[in-house]
């Protein structure tokens, strides 16, 4: 909640937390713990210039596309790289893993884990 306030200016209460998704360990050595929070329909966010470059609002319909997810095999891992389409582009794990699990669990009611999905080479630093 503190990070949410610091990074995008939202001051929310613990009662607005809907749940927690799987931890995701990154190739760069961090562990991300996604928390799902309902902020309401008409919130205004402002990016902290020290922490956030851009804020993106992604319509739910983008997460529900028929071409999602995109799975790509790489020789360096037994697990596929996970990507999610967005417009004419895509975004990759770890962000795609969070978006994909949200889609599967919150929107489709499926018990889906994302811990084994791989990240693209550019995230291996």
Helices and strands as residue ranges (DSSP letters): H 2-8, G 14-16, E 17-25, E 31-37, H 60-63, E 70-72, E 81-86, E 89-92, H 95-102, I 103-107, G 121-123
